[in-house]
């Protein structure tokens, strides 16, 4: 527990620092985080006997994130994102030269890595530029993380105290409906406080964001549990002592970030 608390403290400081220290720090940090998380995903899949194209996948994942982030800095035409396509689809050609009985499983999991890991991090990064396409604003990324952490904390505390009815026992035996609604309540409570701090949006906008984060953050946790159970693995990695891997810490973000971005974009524009 001590190791877990120390890791959580320092990692939280690093996370907050990456948001407060400006757009370049924010971009570089999440570029590195997305690549490390993708590496962890491919390593996890490889343990099951499937051989995704890790090197191509990591290069393509970094390029996708870099070019998506570059839209906010270089203001180039979005058509140049098509430059990612040759690298991404080179996995089909590379697989021709491998002697594997399940070639399309290797190809499929390479692409799943982009969808499951890289693209959600791109959407989270884009939250920092949602208000102004070419100007960084930390309000949405900070609010997202605070609500996500509030949901996790509330779900744990309410689950321990009142948890009786299992939420999804097949994939996560410890989660309960009481914990889930406790997490939603805590996230909405934090959103209410943020509405006084970040007054550019009305309270209902922040509350809607909190509900989506709580719901899809929980689903993200369940999806990652499903992945680990299918691979008979307890933790996605060992990078964070006491917490497991990066996917264990960002499982909620992976599903929630694209949904939250779509929600905010649709109601604000």
N, C-alpha and C positions, 0 to 999 in steps of 0.2 A: 504493500500500500504506500509505503514511504517513497519507493522508487517511482511508482505511478504518479504520485503527487508532484515530485520534483520534475519529472519529465513534462507533465501537464503545465506546470508553472513556466518553465523556460520555453516550451513550445508556444504557449499562449503569448508570451512576450515577443517572440520572433514573429508570430502571425500578425499581431497588432502593429509591430514595428514596420512590417512590410507594407501595411496599409497607410500608416501615417507619414512614412518617409518619402512620399512622392510617387509619381507615375512610373518612373524608370525602375525604382526598387520594387514596386508592386508587380510590374511586368516581368522582370527578371526572376523574382522569387517564384511566381506562379508558373513560369516557363519551366524552371528547374523542378518544381513540385510535380508538374504534370508529366514530365519525362521520367522522374523517379517512380511515380505511381504506375505509369505504363510499364516500366521495367519490372516492377513488382508483380503486376498482373501477368505478364508473359512468363515470369519465373514460376508463378503459382500454377499456371496452365501447363508448363513444361513438366512439372512434377507428376502430372497425370498421364504422361506418355505422349501427349500431343506436342508437336514441335512448331509453334508459330514462328514466323519470320521476325525474330526479335530485332536484329540490326536494322532491317528495312523499316520495320514498324516504329522503332525509336526515332530514326531519322525523319520519317514521314510525320510522326506525331509532333516532333519539335518544329518541323516546317509548317504544319497546319497551325499550330499555336502562334508561331512567329509571324506568319502572314496575316492571321486574323487580328493579332495585336497591332501589326504594322499599319492596318487600316486607320487606326486612331492617330498615328504619328506622321506617316508619310502621305496620307491622303491620296493614295493611288487608286486607280479604277479597280473595282471588285473583280473584273475579268481576269486579273493576274492571279487570282486564287486558283484558277485552272491549271497553273503550273505545278500544283501539287499532284495532279492526276497521274502523270507518267510514273512518278515515284511510288505512289500508292498501289497502282495496278501492276507494278513490276513484280509483285509477289507471285502472280500467276506464272510469269515467265521463269522466275527463280525456282518455283516448285517443279518445273519440268525436269530440272537437273538433279532433283533429289529422289532417292529410292525409298519411297514411303508408301505404305499400304493404304493410308488414309490422307491423301494429298489435300483434299478439299476441307478436311477438318483443320489442317494447319493454316490454310488460307482463311477460312472462316474466323478462326480465333484471332488471327492478325487484325482483321477488320473489326471484330467485336471490341478489341482494345481501343480503337479510335472512337467508336460510338460510346463505349462505357466510361472511358477515362478522359481522353483528350478533348472531345467536344464539350463535355460539361465544364471542364476547367476554362475553356475558351469563353463559355457563357458567363461564368463567374467573373472572369477578367473583364468582360464587356460591361458588367454592372458598374464598373468604375467610370465608364464613359457614356452612361445612358442619358444623363441630363444634357450633355453637350458632346457630340460625337468626337470632337478633337480636344476636349479639355477634361482632365482627370478630376473626379470628385469622389472622396472616400466614403460618403454617407451610405450609399447602398451596400457596398461590400462590408463595411463595418456593421451595419444593421443586420445584414444577412448572418454574419458569424455570431453576433450577440444573440439573435433569435434562435439560431441553430443550437448554440450551447445552452441557452435557457430551456429549450425543448428537451435536450438530453438530460439536463439536471432535474427538471421538473418530472420527467417521465420516471427517472430513477427513484427520486424521493417519494413520489406518490405511489409508485409501484411497490416499493418496499413497505410502505405504511398501510396501503389499502388494497394492494393487488390481490385479486381472487380469480377473476375471469381471464382466461388465457386469450391473448390477442391472436397469435399464430403459432401454436405449439409445435407444429411440424418443423418449422425453421428456427424458431427462437422461443424455447420453453419458458424463459424468464419474463418475457414481455406480457403485460396485462392491459386490458382495456382501461382500467383505472389509471395506470401509468401513462397510457397514450393521451387520455383526456387531461391528465395533470400536466403533461408536456405542452399540449395545445394552450391550456390556461396560462402557463408560465411564459410561453412565447408571446402570447397576446398581451400579457401584462408588461413585458419588456417593450413591446411595440408601442404601447400607450405612453410609456415614459419617453421613448424616442421621438414621439410626435411633438413633444414639448421642446426637444433639443433640435430636431431637424424640421423646421416649420414650413419648408417648401412644399411638403405634401400633407394632405389632411390625414387625420387619425385613422380613418377607415382604409386608406391606402396601405398604411403600415400594418394594420390589423389583418388585412387580406394577405399581405406578404407573410405574416407570422403563421397564419393558418396553413398556407401552402407549404411553408418550410416544415412545419410540424408534421403534416400529413405525408409529404413526399420524402422528407428526411427519414421518417420512420420506415417508409416503404424501401428507401435506399438501404437502410440497415438490414431489412429482411432479405433484400435481393443479394446483398453481400454475404449474409449468413447462408443463403441457398447455394451460392457459389462455393463457399468453403465446405459446406456439408457434402456437396456433390463431388468434391475433390478430397474429402476426408481429411481436412486441414483445420486446425484450431485458429491459427493466426495467419494473416496474409503475408507477414514478414516479421522482422525483428529490429527494424530501424529505430523504433521508439520503445525503449525499455519500459516494461509494465503496461504498454498499450498495444503492442503488436506492431503491425505495419502501417504504412500510410493509407492503404485502402480501408483499414479498420477505423481510422480516424476521419476519413473523408467520405465514407459510404453514404452519409446523409446528403452531403453536398452534391454528389454525382447525379442523383435524380432530381434534387430540388432546384439546383441552379438554372437549368434550361427552362423549367416550368415557371420559376419566379421571374426570369428575364422576359419570357413571353407575356406573362401577366402584366408586368410593369410597362412594357413597350406598348401593349394594346390599350391600356387605360390612360397612358400619359401622352400618346401621340395619335 
